[in-house]
C-alpha cells in the first residue's frame, strides 16, 4: 500500500473546504490585481488581457453560483434588498465611469447608461434566482431526509 488511509470526519472535511475556499479567494484577488495592474499601470489594451478577465469571471461567478445553489447558505434578497443592491451597484458604476470618462452625451446612452444600469440588474436578478433555487433545493433535501 502506497498511502496510509485517513479517517475523514466532518471537522476535517470542514477545515479542508474552508482552507480551499480561502485560498480560492486569495487567488481571485491576486488575479484581479494582475488585471488592474496590466490595465491601469502598464496601460495594456483591454484586448490583450481578455483571457485573464474571462478566467477571473468564470472563477468568481462559478464559485458564487455553486455556493448559492449547492450550499443554500447565502441570503435570499427581498425586493427592497434587491433594489438597494442594484442602486448601490449602479451608482458606484456610474460614479466611476463619470470620474474616468466624464459626463456622456445623451446620444451615447446605449453604450454608457444602459450597461451601467442593466448590468447590475442582471447580476442581482441572477443572484436572487440562484439563491432561491439553492434554498429550495436544501429545503427539499431536508424534507426528503425527514420522510425517510
ChimeraX attribute file (.defattr): number of C-alpha atoms within 10 A of each C-alpha:
attribute: neighborCount
match mode: 1-to-1
recipient: residues
	/A:1	4
	/A:2	4
	/A:3	5
	/A:4	6
	/A:5	7
	/A:6	6
	/A:7	6
	/A:8	8
	/A:9	8
	/A:10	8
	/A:11	9
	/A:12	11
	/A:13	11
	/A:14	11
	/A:15	11
	/A:16	12
	/A:17	12
	/A:18	12
	/A:19	12
	/A:20	12
	/A:21	13
	/A:22	12
	/A:23	12
	/A:24	15
	/A:25	15
	/A:26	12
	/A:27	14
	/A:28	17
	/A:29	14
	/A:30	13
	/A:31	16
	/A:32	16
	/A:33	12
	/A:34	15
	/A:35	20
	/A:36	16
	/A:37	13
	/A:38	16
	/A:39	15
	/A:40	11
	/A:41	10
	/A:42	9
	/A:43	10
	/A:44	14
	/A:45	11
	/A:46	12
	/A:47	8
	/A:48	11
	/A:49	15
	/A:50	12
	/A:51	11
	/A:52	14
	/A:53	18
	/A:54	11
	/A:55	12
	/A:56	19
	/A:57	14
	/A:58	12
	/A:59	16
	/A:60	15
	/A:61	13
	/A:62	12
	/A:63	14
	/A:64	17
	/A:65	18
	/A:66	14
	/A:67	16
	/A:68	23
	/A:69	21
	/A:70	16
	/A:71	15
	/A:72	21
	/A:73	13
	/A:74	17
	/A:75	12
	/A:76	19
	/A:77	17
	/A:78	10
	/A:79	10
	/A:80	9
	/A:81	12
	/A:82	17
	/A:83	14
	/A:84	12
	/A:85	17
	/A:86	21
	/A:87	15
	/A:88	13
	/A:89	19
	/A:90	20
	/A:91	15
	/A:92	13
	/A:93	18
	/A:94	18
	/A:95	14
	/A:96	12
	/A:97	16
	/A:98	13
	/A:99	10
	/A:100	9
	/A:101	10
	/A:102	10
	/A:103	12
	/A:104	13
	/A:105	9
	/A:106	9
	/A:107	8
	/A:108	10
	/A:109	12
	/A:110	10
	/A:111	10
	/A:112	18
	/A:113	18
	/A:114	11
	/A:115	16
	/A:116	19
	/A:117	17
	/A:118	13
	/A:119	16
	/A:120	19
	/A:121	19
	/A:122	13
	/A:123	15
	/A:124	19
	/A:125	15
	/A:126	13
	/A:127	22
	/A:128	20
	/A:129	16
	/A:130	22
	/A:131	26
	/A:132	19
	/A:133	17
	/A:134	23
	/A:135	21
	/A:136	14
	/A:137	16
	/A:138	17
	/A:139	13
	/A:140	12
	/A:141	12
	/A:142	11
	/A:143	11
	/A:144	10
	/A:145	9
	/A:146	8
	/A:147	7
	/A:148	5
